Amino acid sequence: MAMEASEIEKLIKESFPDADVTIEDLRGDGDHYAALVVSKAFEGKSRVQQHQMVYAALKGKMGGELHALALQTQAPA
């Protein structure tokens, strides 16, 4: 079952209320997305830690309902 972009954004925003989240459906199939997440929560964290934080926000849906996510994270400039 495919996952809607709005659901991905909702899950991320629940964990990072200040986040600016941009989701793009790469193939139009609801399975392959790209996401840019900008949040103050990432300040001082390594890129790996930032990605782990986002994957945790997705509550186990990565690899199941959400097949592929090209993830970019950063703290605000």
Residue pairs with C-beta under 8 A, 6 or more apart in sequence:
1 65
2 29
2 30
2 31
2 65
3 30
3 31
3 61
3 65
3 66
4 30
5 23
5 24
5 25
5 30
5 33
8 23
8 33
8 35
8 58
8 66
8 69
9 21
9 23
11 57
11 58
11 59
11 61
12 19
12 21
12 35
12 37
12 54
12 57
12 58
13 19
13 21
14 57
15 53
15 54
15 56
15 57
16 37
16 39
16 41
16 53
16 57
18 39
18 40
18 41
19 37
19 38
19 39
19 41
20 36
20 37
20 38
20 39
20 76
21 35
21 36
21 37
21 38
22 35
22 36
23 33
23 34
23 35
24 33
24 34
24 35
25 32
25 33
26 32
26 33
26 34
26 68
26 70
31 66
31 67
31 68
32 67
32 68
33 66
33 68
33 69
33 70
34 69
34 70
34 71
34 72
35 54
35 69
35 70
35 71
35 72
36 72
36 73
36 74
37 50
37 54
37 71
37 72
37 73
37 74
38 73
38 74
38 75
38 76
39 73
39 75
39 76
40 75
40 76
41 53
42 50
42 53
42 73
42 74
42 75
43 75
44 75
45 53
45 75
47 73
50 73
50 74
51 71
51 73
53 73
54 71
54 73
55 62
58 66
58 69
62 69
